Amino acid sequence: QVQLVESGGGLVQAGGSLRLSCAASGRTFSSYAMGWFRQAPGKEREFVAVRGWSGGSTMYSDSVKGRFTISRDNTKNTVYLQMNSLKPEDTAVYYCMAGGTPGQPLRLLLNPNEYDYWGQGTQVTVSS
């Protein structure tokens, strides 16, 4: 069992930055791919970024590529999402998710159904 707790959300002006953190419990953190998804009111949950198990493999949605960076620290059981040049359309609840099978192609992890665990979410609001 893995528990995920997100933090770092808040209100920021357009063009600003935030760093989200997701702390995971359990000793098997490194055996999961870690992803960030977001959900805006009235919309479906949307893939943002994923980072593979222990290597540097990452994928980003086109809407955040070049602005967001996902990283993980397996010694701290924590995954981060650095968000720069924020836009009002980035406003959403951001969820940290853990799942996948080691070696699985990252492109399959764009689907939230591939994940086994997720946190309670943290609100990010970007004002114009």
N, C-alpha and C positions, 0 to 999 in steps of 0.2 A: 504494500500500500504506500502511496506517495501523496503527501499533502503539499499543496502549492499556495503560497501567500504572496500576492502582488503588493507593491507599494510604489510611490513616486509620482502618482497622478496628481493633477491639479489644474488650475486655471492659468493660462499663459496667453500672451498676445501673439498674433500672427508674426512669424519670423523668429520666434523664440525657440527655446530648447527645453526638453525634459528628459530625464533618464528614469526609466522604469526598471524596477528590480523584481525578481521572483525568487523567493527562497523556498527550497524544496526540502522536505524531511526524508528520512530513509537513507539507506546506504547504497542504493542502486541508482543514484542520480545519473551516473555516467552511462548507464545502459539504456537511457532514453534519449531520443531526439527531443529537442525543446523548441516549441513554436510560440509565436505570438499571433493572436487573432484579435479582431475588434468587431464591435457591433454598435452601430448607430441606431437611434430610435426608428422603428418601422422598417429596419433593414435586416437582412440575414447576416449571420456571422461571416466575417471576411478574413481571409488569410492575409497576414502582414509579413511575417518572416519566420524562417526556421533555421536552426543550426544543428548539424549532425552530432554524433555521439562524442567523439574525442578529437576528431580532426577539425579542419577549418572550413568544411563544406557549409555553404549557406545558400539560401534562396530568399528572394524578396519579391513582393508584389510590385508591379510596374508603378503603382501609385506612390510608393515610398522609396523606390530604388534611388540611391544617391543621397538620400536625406536621413534614412534610418540605418542603424547598425546594430546587429544582434551579436552578443558575445556571451560566453559562459565561462564560469570558473568552477571546475569540478572539485577543487579543494574546498570551496565554500558552498557547494551545492546551490549555486545561484546562477541565474541567467539574467541578462540585462538587455534593455532595448534603449539605445541612445537615439533620441528623436531631435533632429535639427530642422531648421527652416520650416517650422510647423505652419500648417494652413488650417483655416476654419473647417475644411472638409475632413481633417484628421480627428475631429471631435467624435468621441465614441467611448464606450467602455472597452478597455483592453484586458484580454485574458491571456494568461500564461497556460501552456498546455504541454503535457509530457506524454510521449508514446512512441510508437513505431518499433520496428525490429532492427537490430544492428545490421547494417549493410543494405537496408532497404533504400531504394532510390529516393532521394529527397523530393522528387517531383510528386510522389504519392502522398507526401505529407502536407500538401496544400489542402487536403481534404480533412476537415475537422473530425470526421468519423474514424480517422486512423489513430486518434489519440485516446489514451486510457484515462488520463487525469487532467483536471483543470482547476484553476483557482476561482476565487469569488469575483475577480475583476477589479480594476481600478479606473476611475473616471478621468478622462482627459478632455478638457474643454479649451478650445482655441478661439479666442475672440478676434474679430476683424478690426 
